[in-house]
Amino acid sequence: MCTTLEKTENNMEMHQEREDLELPMFELAIITKATNNFSLSNKLGEGGFGAVYQGTLADGQEIAVKRLSNISRQGLNELKNEVSLIANLQHRNLVKLLGCCIEANEKLLIYELMPNKSLDYFIFDQSRSELLDWSKRFNIICGIARGLLYLHQDSRLRIIHRDLKASNVLLDHEMNPKISDFGLAKTFGGDQTEGNTKRLAGTYGYMAPEYASEGLFSVKSDVFSFGILLLEILIGVRNRGFYHLESGLNLTGCMETME
């Protein structure tokens, strides 16, 4: 059992964490009620970070709640990173973060609800993909490109997303794309254009070769990921898992042979 001193220290740490985030804080009771106690019927999906739930606040606003799992590799630092980055970003092709909650061992991010889920929900499903005609796909591609351009050139700091993929592109009620999940993003200041890391983070199949092999990342890393995503949107198959029997090539390899 925790001693009184340990409880006091934990409360002080939690208070400091809330101050560091500099974002509207939601009470856990409010989010629990909004999501019907994180019921399975309200669950939108799940990733390596944990689960995402839909909910409705008392004023009728619909929200999506990203609930960080206790066993996730993404911890408080990644949550703080995502909050500090996206809280100061304003662009029509970036998902809007409404607030967060750190209470009773829960780490939650509260976003605007994207009613049409994520891009992978459509492009990799044979029946749902038919809902995306070429004009819609073109609009999605252009929207993602505009969002990346803002991150790389027009925001206050140059931001490298490092995990751009179909599941991290959300779609609003008009099928407009919004880039999400900035837990692994990195910022560059001044004239810095390239970074290096010994801890690779991201999704295999979308990683640029120089990043996967040497840990080098830059705006080119996101451009490579965007290129893979572009192929997936156009062709409707995942880069990971695609294998051409005759040539023995993956998706990108097949495209190179067609040039």
C-alpha positions in Angstrom: 0.0 0.0 0.0 1.1 3.5 -0.7 2.3 5.6 2.2 0.9 9.1 2.8 4.2 10.5 1.5 4.0 8.4 -1.7 0.5 9.5 -2.3 1.5 13.1 -1.9 4.4 12.7 -4.3 2.1 11.1 -6.9 -0.4 13.9 -6.6 2.3 16.5 -7.0 3.7 14.7 -10.1 0.2 14.5 -11.6 -0.4 18.2 -11.0 2.9 19.0 -12.6 2.1 16.8 -15.6 -1.2 18.7 -16.1 0.6 22.0 -15.9 3.2 20.9 -18.4 0.6 19.9 -21.0 -0.9 23.4 -21.3 -4.2 22.2 -22.7 -7.8 22.0 -21.5 -8.1 19.2 -19.0 -11.2 16.9 -18.9 -12.3 15.2 -15.7 -12.2 11.4 -15.9 -15.8 11.2 -14.8 -16.9 13.3 -17.7 -15.1 11.2 -20.3 -16.3 8.0 -18.6 -19.9 9.1 -18.8 -19.5 10.3 -22.4 -18.1 6.9 -23.6 -20.6 4.9 -21.4 -17.7 3.7 -19.3 -15.5 2.9 -22.4 -18.1 0.3 -23.5 -17.2 -2.1 -26.4 -20.2 -0.6 -28.4 -18.4 2.7 -28.4 -15.0 1.3 -29.4 -13.8 2.7 -32.8 -10.6 0.7 -33.1 -7.3 -0.2 -31.5 -3.6 0.3 -32.2 -0.3 -0.2 -30.6 -1.0 2.7 -28.3 -4.3 1.4 -27.0 -8.0 1.8 -28.0 -10.1 4.7 -29.4 -13.7 5.3 -28.2 -16.4 7.6 -29.5 -18.5 9.6 -27.0 -20.8 12.5 -26.6 -20.3 15.3 -24.1 -23.1 16.8 -22.1 -23.4 19.7 -24.5 -23.9 17.3 -27.4 -20.4 17.5 -28.9 -19.2 14.2 -30.3 -15.6 13.2 -29.4 -13.1 10.5 -30.0 -11.1 9.4 -27.0 -7.6 7.9 -27.4 -7.0 5.7 -24.3 -3.3 5.0 -23.8 -2.8 1.4 -22.8 -0.7 0.7 -19.7 1.3 -1.8 -21.7 1.8 0.5 -24.7 5.2 1.4 -25.8 3.9 4.9 -26.0 4.1 6.4 -22.6 3.6 9.8 -20.9 6.4 11.3 -22.9 4.8 10.4 -26.2 1.4 11.8 -24.9 3.1 15.0 -23.9 4.8 15.2 -27.3 1.5 14.8 -29.1 -0.2 17.3 -27.0 2.5 20.0 -27.2 2.7 19.7 -30.9 -0.9 19.4 -32.1 -2.3 21.8 -29.6 -0.5 24.7 -31.4 -1.3 23.5 -34.9 -4.3 24.9 -36.8 -5.0 23.4 -40.3 -8.0 22.0 -42.0 -6.1 18.8 -42.8 -4.9 18.1 -39.3 -7.1 16.5 -36.6 -8.2 18.9 -33.9 -7.2 18.1 -30.3 -9.8 19.3 -27.8 -8.0 18.3 -24.5 -6.6 15.5 -22.4 -7.1 13.7 -19.1 -4.5 12.3 -16.8 -6.2 10.9 -13.8 -6.3 7.6 -11.8 -3.6 6.0 -14.0 -5.6 6.9 -17.1 -3.9 8.9 -20.0 -6.5 10.1 -22.4 -6.5 12.4 -25.5 -9.8 13.9 -26.6 -10.2 14.7 -30.3 -13.0 15.9 -32.5 -14.8 12.9 -33.8 -14.1 11.8 -37.4 -17.4 10.0 -38.3 -15.9 8.2 -41.3 -13.1 6.6 -39.3 -9.7 6.2 -41.0 -8.5 5.9 -44.6 -7.5 2.3 -44.3 -11.1 1.4 -43.3 -12.1 2.2 -46.9 -9.2 1.7 -49.3 -8.3 -1.9 -48.1 -11.9 -3.2 -48.1 -13.3 -4.3 -51.4 -16.8 -3.2 -50.9 -16.1 0.1 -49.0 -13.4 1.1 -51.5 -16.1 1.4 -54.1 -17.4 4.4 -52.2 -14.2 6.3 -53.1 -14.4 7.3 -56.7 -11.4 8.9 -58.3 -12.5 12.5 -57.5 -12.7 11.6 -53.8 -9.3 9.8 -53.9 -7.8 12.8 -55.6 -9.3 15.1 -52.9 -7.9 12.9 -50.2 -4.4 12.8 -51.7 -4.4 16.6 -52.1 -5.6 17.1 -48.5 -2.9 14.9 -47.1 -0.3 16.8 -49.2 -1.5 20.2 -47.9 -1.3 18.9 -44.3 2.2 17.7 -44.8 3.2 21.0 -46.5 1.9 22.9 -43.5 3.9 20.7 -41.1 7.1 20.9 -43.1 7.1 24.5 -44.2 4.2 26.7 -42.9 4.0 25.9 -39.2 6.0 27.7 -36.6 8.4 24.8 -36.3 9.2 22.3 -39.0 7.5 19.0 -37.9 8.4 15.5 -39.1 5.4 13.2 -38.5 7.4 9.9 -38.8 4.4 7.7 -38.8 2.3 8.8 -41.8 0.1 5.8 -42.9 -3.5 5.1 -43.9 -4.7 4.4 -40.4 -3.3 7.8 -39.2 -5.4 9.7 -41.8 -8.9 10.3 -40.5 -11.9 11.3 -42.6 -14.6 13.8 -41.7 -18.3 13.7 -42.6 -17.4 15.0 -46.1 -14.5 12.5 -46.5 -11.9 15.3 -46.1 -8.6 13.9 -44.8 -7.0 14.9 -41.5 -3.6 13.7 -40.4 -3.6 12.4 -36.8 -1.3 10.7 -34.2 1.6 13.0 -33.5 3.1 10.9 -30.7 6.2 10.0 -32.7 6.6 13.4 -34.4 9.9 15.4 -34.1 10.4 19.2 -34.4 13.2 21.1 -36.1 14.1 24.7 -35.3 16.0 27.3 -37.3 17.8 25.9 -40.3 17.8 22.3 -39.1 16.6 19.9 -41.8 17.8 16.5 -40.6 17.9 14.4 -37.4 19.3 11.1 -36.2 18.0 8.6 -33.7 19.1 5.2 -32.4 15.5 4.3 -31.5 13.5 3.7 -34.6 9.8 4.5 -34.3 7.1 4.2 -36.9 5.7 1.5 -39.1 7.6 -0.9 -41.3 6.6 -0.6 -44.9 6.3 3.2 -44.6 9.8 3.9 -43.4 12.3 5.6 -45.7 15.4 3.4 -46.4 17.8 5.8 -44.7 15.6 6.0 -41.6 15.2 2.2 -41.4 18.9 1.5 -41.8 20.6 4.4 -40.3 18.1 6.3 -38.2 18.3 9.4 -40.3 15.0 11.3 -40.6 14.0 14.5 -42.4 11.1 15.9 -44.4 12.1 13.4 -47.0 11.1 10.6 -44.6 7.5 11.9 -44.6 7.6 12.3 -48.4 8.6 8.7 -48.7 5.8 7.6 -46.5 3.4 9.8 -48.5 4.6 8.1 -51.7 3.8 4.7 -50.2 0.4 6.0 -49.0 -0.3 7.4 -52.5 0.3 4.0 -54.1 -2.0 2.4 -51.6 -4.8 4.9 -52.3 -4.4 4.4 -56.0 -4.1 0.6 -56.1 -6.1 -0.3 -53.0 -3.6 -2.8 -51.5 -1.3 -2.6 -48.5 2.4 -2.2 -49.1 3.1 -4.5 -46.3 2.1 -8.0 -47.2 2.0 -7.4 -51.0 4.1 -9.9 -52.9 4.2 -10.4 -56.6 4.7 -14.2 -57.2 6.3 -13.9 -60.6 8.8 -11.1 -59.9 9.2 -11.6 -56.1 8.8 -7.9 -55.7 6.8 -5.9 -53.1 4.5 -3.0 -54.1 7.2 -0.4 -54.4 9.4 -2.8 -56.4 6.7 -3.5 -58.8 6.1 0.3 -59.4 9.8 0.8 -60.0 9.8 -1.8 -62.8 6.9 0.0 -64.5 8.8 3.3 -64.8 
